[in-house]
């Protein structure tokens, strides 16, 4: 909420509703997942792409997250 509160048209109750809806808290569901990598690239919202993004099997940000998390655990061991 702090991030959004800096906006000049910030409305706390509307923001709280939207955040709860997106995360699934208000609906009891899973919430929304991000769009696929191709969609994000097309829309210019792919954040900081790296060599992992160029792999053929890398089609979704959640795959990226899991791969990065797994590789981080392997480095610690």
ROLUMZA-179637 format. One record per atom (N, C-alpha, C, O, CB): residue number from 1; residue in one letter; x, y, z. Coordinates in Angstrom, 2 decimals, padded with zeros to 5 digits. Glycine has a CB too. Example, Ala and Ser with C-alpha at 12.3 -4.5 7.8 and 13.67 -1.06 7.14 Angstrom:
# ROLUMZA-179637
    nr   rest        px        py        pz
     1      A    013.19   -005.69    007.80
     1      A    012.30   -004.50    007.80
     1      A    013.20   -003.30    007.80
     1      A    014.24   -003.32    008.46
     1      A    011.31   -004.47    009.05
     2      S    012.85   -002.25    007.08
     2      S    013.67   -001.06    007.14
     2      S    012.90    000.03    007.87
     2      S    013.41    001.14    008.04
     2      S    014.08   -000.60    005.72
This chain:
# ROLUMZA-179637
    nr   rest        px        py        pz
     1      X    000.82   -001.19    000.00
     1      X    000.00    000.00    000.00
     1      X    000.87    001.25    000.00
     1      X    000.52    002.26   -000.61
     1      X   -000.94    000.00    001.21
     2      X    002.01    001.19    000.69
     2      X    002.87    002.37    000.76
     2      X    003.32    002.81   -000.63
     2      X    003.41    004.01   -000.91
     2      X    004.09    002.08    001.64
     3      X    003.61    001.86   -001.49
     3      X    004.03    002.18   -002.85
     3      X    002.95    002.97   -003.58
     3      X    003.25    003.97   -004.22
     3      X    004.37    000.89   -003.63
     4      X    001.71    002.53   -003.48
     4      X    000.62    003.18   -004.18
     4      X    000.22    004.51   -003.53
     4      X   -000.30    005.39   -004.21
     4      X   -000.58    002.27   -004.24
     5      X    000.47    004.65   -002.25
     5      X    000.03    005.86   -001.53
     5      X    000.73    007.12   -002.01
     5      X    000.27    008.22   -001.71
     5      X    000.26    005.69   -000.05
     6      X    001.81    006.98   -002.74
     6      X    002.53    008.15   -003.26
     6      X    001.85    008.76   -004.49
     6      X    002.18    009.87   -004.90
     6      X    003.97    007.76   -003.61
     7      X    000.92    008.03   -005.06
     7      X    000.21    008.51   -006.24
     7      X   -000.73    009.65   -005.85
     7      X   -001.38    009.58   -004.81
     7      X   -000.58    007.36   -006.92
     8      X   -000.81    010.71   -006.68
     8      X   -001.66    011.85   -006.31
     8      X   -003.15    011.50   -006.24
     8      X   -003.90    012.17   -005.53
     8      X   -001.46    012.96   -007.31
     9      X   -003.59    010.47   -006.97
     9      X   -005.01    010.10   -006.93
     9      X   -005.25    008.84   -006.09
     9      X   -006.22    008.12   -006.31
     9      X   -005.53    009.88   -008.35
    10      X   -004.38    008.59   -005.12
    10      X   -004.47    007.41   -004.27
    10      X   -005.79    007.38   -003.50
    10      X   -006.20    008.38   -002.91
    10      X   -003.29    007.36   -003.29
    11      X   -006.43    006.22   -003.50
    11      X   -007.65    006.01   -002.75
    11      X   -007.44    004.71   -001.98
    11      X   -007.41    003.63   -002.58
    11      X   -008.94    005.94   -003.69
    12      X   -007.29    004.79   -000.67
    12      X   -006.93    003.63    000.13
    12      X   -007.93    002.49    000.03
    12      X   -007.54    001.33   -000.14
    12      X   -006.79    004.04    001.57
    13      X   -009.22    002.79    000.12
    13      X   -010.20    001.70    000.08
    13      X   -010.24    001.03   -001.29
    13      X   -010.40   -000.19   -001.37
    13      X   -011.60    002.24    000.44
    14      X   -010.10    001.81   -002.36
    14      X   -010.10    001.22   -003.70
    14      X   -008.84    000.37   -003.91
    14      X   -008.92   -000.72   -004.48
    14      X   -010.17    002.34   -004.77
    15      X   -007.71    000.87   -003.45
    15      X   -006.46    000.12   -003.59
    15      X   -006.52   -001.18   -002.80
    15      X   -006.11   -002.23   -003.29
    15      X   -005.26    000.96   -003.13
    16      X   -007.03   -001.12   -001.59
    16      X   -007.15   -002.32   -000.76
    16      X   -008.05   -003.35   -001.44
    16      X   -007.74   -004.54   -001.46
    16      X   -007.70   -001.96    000.63
    17      X   -009.17   -002.89   -001.99
    17      X   -010.07   -003.79   -002.71
    17      X   -009.35   -004.45   -003.88
    17      X   -009.42   -005.67   -004.04
    17      X   -011.31   -003.02   -003.21
    18      X   -008.64   -003.66   -004.69
    18      X   -007.97   -004.20   -005.87
    18      X   -006.87   -005.18   -005.51
    18      X   -006.74   -006.23   -006.15
    18      X   -007.39   -003.06   -006.71
    19      X   -006.09   -004.87   -004.50
    19      X   -005.01   -005.77   -004.07
    19      X   -005.60   -007.08   -003.56
    19      X   -005.10   -008.15   -003.89
    19      X   -004.14   -005.11   -002.98
    20      X   -006.65   -007.01   -002.76
    20      X   -007.28   -008.23   -002.25
    20      X   -007.89   -009.05   -003.38
    20      X   -007.84   -010.28   -003.35
    20      X   -008.37   -007.88   -001.22
    21      X   -008.45   -008.38   -004.37
    21      X   -009.05   -009.09   -005.51
    21      X   -007.97   -009.78   -006.34
    21      X   -008.13   -010.94   -006.71
    21      X   -009.85   -008.11   -006.39
    22      X   -006.89   -009.10   -006.63
    22      X   -005.81   -009.66   -007.44
    22      X   -005.15   -010.84   -006.75
    22      X   -004.81   -011.83   -007.40
    22      X   -004.76   -008.59   -007.75
    23      X   -004.96   -010.76   -005.44
    23      X   -004.30   -011.84   -004.72
    23      X   -005.23   -013.00   -004.40
    23      X   -004.78   -014.06   -003.96
    23      X   -003.71   -011.31   -003.44
    24      X   -006.53   -012.82   -004.62
    24      X   -007.50   -013.88   -004.35
    24      X   -008.02   -013.86   -002.93
    24      X   -008.83   -014.71   -002.56
    24      X   -006.88   -015.20   -004.63
    25      X   -007.58   -012.91   -002.14
    25      X   -008.00   -012.85   -000.74
    25      X   -009.50   -012.58   -000.60
    25      X   -010.16   -013.14    000.28
    25      X   -007.22   -011.76    000.00
    26      X   -010.04   -011.74   -001.46
    26      X   -011.47   -011.40   -001.34
    26      X   -012.37   -012.45   -001.98
    26      X   -013.55   -012.54   -001.63
    26      X   -011.74   -010.06   -001.98
    27      X   -011.84   -013.24   -002.90
    27      X   -012.66   -014.23   -003.61
    27      X   -012.46   -015.64   -003.10
    27      X   -013.22   -016.54   -003.46
    27      X   -012.37   -014.18   -005.08
    28      X   -011.45   -015.85   -002.28
    28      X   -011.15   -017.18   -001.78
    28      X   -010.46   -018.05   -002.81
    28      X   -010.32   -019.26   -002.62
    28      X   -012.41   -017.85   -001.33
    29      X   -010.03   -017.44   -003.89
    29      X   -009.36   -018.18   -004.96
    29      X   -007.85   -018.04   -004.89
    29      X   -007.29   -017.61   -003.88
    29      X   -009.85   -017.73   -006.31
    30      X   -007.22   -018.41   -005.97
    30      X   -005.76   -018.37   -006.06
    30      X   -005.24   -016.99   -006.45
    30      X   -004.05   -016.71   -006.26
    30      X   -005.27   -019.39   -007.05
    31      X   -006.08   -016.13   -006.97
    31      X   -005.63   -014.85   -007.46
    31      X   -005.21   -014.95   -008.92
    31      X   -005.46   -015.96   -009.58
    31      X   -004.48   -014.32   -006.61
    32      X   -004.57   -013.93   -009.40
    32      X   -004.14   -013.90   -010.79
    32      X   -002.68   -014.30   -010.91
    32      X   -001.88   -014.04   -010.00
    32      X   -004.36   -012.51   -011.39
    33      X   -002.33   -014.93   -012.01
    33      X   -000.92   -015.19   -012.31
    33      X   -000.49   -014.19   -013.37
    33      X   -001.33   -013.65   -014.09
    33      X   -000.70   -016.67   -012.80
    34      X    000.80   -013.93   -013.48
    34      X    001.27   -012.98   -014.49
    34      X    001.07   -013.55   -015.90
    34      X    000.93   -014.76   -016.06
    34      X    002.76   -012.64   -014.26
    35      X    001.07   -012.68   -016.90
    35      X    000.97   -013.17   -018.27
    35      X    002.21   -013.95   -018.67
    35      X    003.24   -013.87   -018.00
    35      X    000.75   -012.01   -019.24
    36      X    002.12   -014.71   -019.76
    36      X    003.26   -015.49   -020.24
    36      X    004.38   -014.56   -020.70
    36      X    004.15   -013.38   -020.97
    36      X    002.84   -016.42   -021.39
    37      X    005.57   -015.10   -020.78
    37      X    006.75   -014.31   -021.16
    37      X    006.57   -013.62   -022.51
    37      X    006.93   -012.45   -022.66
    37      X    007.98   -015.20   -021.20
    38      X    006.02   -014.34   -023.49
    38      X    005.82   -013.75   -024.82
    38      X    004.93   -012.52   -024.76
    38      X    005.20   -011.53   -025.44
    38      X    005.23   -014.77   -025.76
    39      X    003.89   -012.58   -023.97
    39      X    002.97   -011.45   -023.81
    39      X    003.69   -010.29   -023.14
    39      X    003.52   -009.14   -023.53
    39      X    001.73   -011.86   -023.00
    40      X    004.48   -010.60   -022.13
    40      X    005.21   -009.54   -021.43
    40      X    006.23   -008.87   -022.35
    40      X    006.38   -007.65   -022.33
    40      X    005.91   -010.11   -020.18
    41      X    006.92   -009.67   -023.17
    41      X    007.88   -009.10   -024.13
    41      X    007.15   -008.22   -025.14
    41      X    007.61   -007.11   -025.45
    41      X    008.67   -010.21   -024.85
    42      X    006.03   -008.70   -025.67
    42      X    005.25   -007.94   -026.65
    42      X    004.81   -006.60   -026.08
    42      X    004.83   -005.59   -026.78
    42      X    004.04   -008.75   -027.10
    43      X    004.40   -006.60   -024.82
    43      X    003.93   -005.37   -024.18
    43      X    005.05   -004.52   -023.60
    43      X    004.79   -003.45   -023.05
    43      X    002.96   -005.72   -023.08
    44      X    006.28   -004.98   -023.73
    44      X    007.42   -004.20   -023.25
    44      X    007.53   -004.14   -021.74
    44      X    008.06   -003.18   -021.20
    44      X    007.35   -002.82   -023.78
    45      X    007.02   -005.16   -021.05
    45      X    007.06   -005.14   -019.58
    45      X    007.88   -006.29   -019.00
    45      X    007.77   -006.60   -017.82
    45      X    005.65   -005.20   -019.02
    46      X    008.71   -006.90   -019.83
    46      X    009.60   -007.95   -019.34
    46      X    010.74   -007.27   -018.59
    46      X    011.48   -006.48   -019.17
    46      X    010.16   -008.85   -020.52
    47      X    010.87   -007.55   -017.31
    47      X    011.83   -006.85   -016.46
    47      X    013.17   -007.56   -016.43
    47      X    013.26   -008.72   -016.02
    47      X    011.28   -006.73   -015.05
    48      X    014.21   -006.88   -016.86
    48      X    015.59   -007.33   -016.73
    48      X    015.83   -008.75   -017.26
    48      X    016.27   -009.62   -016.51
    48      X    016.00   -007.27   -015.28
    49      X    015.56   -008.99   -018.56
    49      X    015.77   -010.34   -019.11
    49      X    017.24   -010.75   -019.06
    49      X    018.13   -009.92   -019.23
    49      X    015.27   -010.39   -020.56
    50      X    017.49   -012.02   -018.81
    50      X    018.86   -012.53   -018.76
    50      X    018.97   -013.78   -019.63
    50      X    018.04   -014.09   -020.38
    50      X    019.28   -012.85   -017.30
    51      X    020.08   -014.50   -019.55
    51      X    020.30   -015.67   -020.41
    51      X    019.28   -016.78   -020.14
    51      X    018.96   -017.55   -021.05
    51      X    021.71   -016.21   -020.20
    52      X    018.77   -016.86   -018.94
    52      X    017.75   -017.86   -018.63
    52      X    016.47   -017.61   -019.44
    52      X    015.79   -018.55   -019.83
    52      X    017.43   -017.85   -017.12
    53      X    016.17   -016.36   -019.69
    53      X    014.97   -016.00   -020.46
    53      X    015.04   -016.49   -021.90
    53      X    014.00   -016.73   -022.52
    53      X    014.77   -014.49   -020.44
    54      X    016.25   -016.65   -022.44
    54      X    016.42   -017.06   -023.83
    54      X    016.20   -018.56   -024.05
    54      X    016.14   -019.02   -025.19
    54      X    017.80   -016.68   -024.31
    55      X    016.09   -019.32   -022.99
    55      X    015.90   -020.77   -023.13
    55      X    014.52   -021.07   -023.71
    55      X    013.54   -020.39   -023.40
    55      X    016.06   -021.47   -021.76
    56      X    014.46   -022.08   -024.56
    56      X    013.22   -022.42   -025.26
    56      X    012.08   -022.77   -024.30
    56      X    010.93   -022.43   -024.56
    56      X    013.47   -023.58   -026.22
    57      X    012.40   -023.44   -023.21
    57      X    011.37   -023.89   -022.27
    57      X    010.89   -022.77   -021.34
    57      X    009.92   -022.96   -020.59
    57      X    011.90   -025.04   -021.44
    58      X    011.55   -021.63   -021.38
    58      X    011.18   -020.53   -020.48
    58      X    010.01   -019.76   -021.10
    58      X    010.20   -018.87   -021.93
    58      X    012.39   -019.58   -020.22
    59      X    008.80   -020.10   -020.67
    59      X    007.60   -019.52   -021.27
    59      X    006.75   -018.73   -020.28
    59      X    005.78   -018.08   -020.68
    59      X    006.78   -020.60   -021.88
    60      X    007.09   -018.79   -019.00
    60      X    006.25   -018.13   -018.00
    60      X    007.10   -017.61   -016.84
    60      X    008.05   -018.28   -016.43
    60      X    005.17   -019.10   -017.47
    61      X    006.79   -016.43   -016.32
    61      X    007.55   -015.88   -015.20
    61      X    007.63   -016.79   -013.98
    61      X    008.62   -016.75   -013.24
    61      X    006.96   -014.57   -014.79
    62      X    006.61   -017.62   -013.75
    62      X    006.67   -018.52   -012.60
    62      X    007.68   -019.64   -012.82
    62      X    008.29   -020.12   -011.86
    62      X    005.29   -019.11   -012.32
    63      X    007.88   -020.06   -014.07
    63      X    008.95   -021.02   -014.37
    63      X    010.30   -020.38   -014.08
    63      X    011.20   -021.01   -013.53
    63      X    008.87   -021.49   -015.86
    64      X    010.43   -019.12   -014.46
    64      X    011.67   -018.38   -014.21
    64      X    011.94   -018.32   -012.71
    64      X    013.05   -018.59   -012.25
    64      X    011.58   -016.95   -014.81
    65      X    010.93   -017.96   -011.96
    65      X    011.06   -017.86   -010.51
    65      X    011.49   -019.19   -009.89
    65      X    012.41   -019.24   -009.07
    65      X    009.74   -017.39   -009.88
    66      X    010.82   -020.27   -010.30
    66      X    011.17   -021.58   -009.75
    66      X    012.60   -021.98   -010.13
    66      X    013.33   -022.52   -009.30
    66      X    010.19   -022.65   -010.25
    67      X    013.00   -021.71   -011.37
    67      X    014.36   -022.04   -011.81
    67      X    015.39   -021.24   -011.02
    67      X    016.41   -021.78   -010.60
    67      X    014.53   -021.78   -013.32
    68      X    015.14   -019.96   -010.81
    68      X    016.07   -019.12   -010.05
    68      X    016.12   -019.55   -008.59
    68      X    017.20   -019.56   -007.99
    68      X    015.65   -017.64   -010.15
    69      X    014.98   -019.90   -008.03
    69      X    014.94   -020.35   -006.64
    69      X    015.70   -021.66   -006.48
    69      X    016.46   -021.84   -005.53
    69      X    013.48   -020.52   -006.17
    70      X    015.49   -022.57   -007.41
    70      X    016.17   -023.87   -007.37
    70      X    017.68   -023.68   -007.52
    70      X    018.45   -024.31   -006.80
    70      X    015.62   -024.79   -008.49
    71      X    018.11   -022.84   -008.44
    71      X    019.55   -022.64   -008.64
    71      X    020.17   -021.94   -007.44
    71      X    021.34   -022.17   -007.13
    71      X    019.81   -021.81   -009.92
    72      X    019.41   -021.10   -006.76
    72      X    019.91   -020.46   -005.55
    72      X    020.12   -021.45   -004.42
    72      X    021.08   -021.34   -003.67
    72      X    018.97   -019.38   -005.10
    73      X    019.22   -022.42   -004.30
    73      X    019.35   -023.47   -003.28
    73      X    020.54   -024.36   -003.57
    73      X    021.24   -024.78   -002.65
    73      X    018.06   -024.31   -003.19
    74      X    020.77   -024.66   -004.86
    74      X    021.89   -025.52   -005.23
    74      X    023.22   -024.84   -004.91
    74      X    024.18   -025.51   -004.52
    74      X    021.83   -025.87   -006.73
    75      X    023.29   -023.52   -005.08
    75      X    024.51   -022.79   -004.78
    75      X    024.82   -022.81   -003.28
    75      X    025.98   -022.84   -002.88
    75      X    024.41   -021.36   -005.28
    76      X    023.77   -022.78   -002.46
    76      X    023.95   -022.76   -001.01
    76      X    024.43   -024.10   -000.48
    76      X    025.11   -024.16    000.54
    76      X    022.65   -022.38   -000.32
    77      X    024.08   -025.19   -001.17
    77      X    024.42   -026.54   -000.69
    77      X    025.84   -026.91   -000.97
    77      X    026.27   -028.01   -000.63
    77      X    023.52   -027.56   -001.30
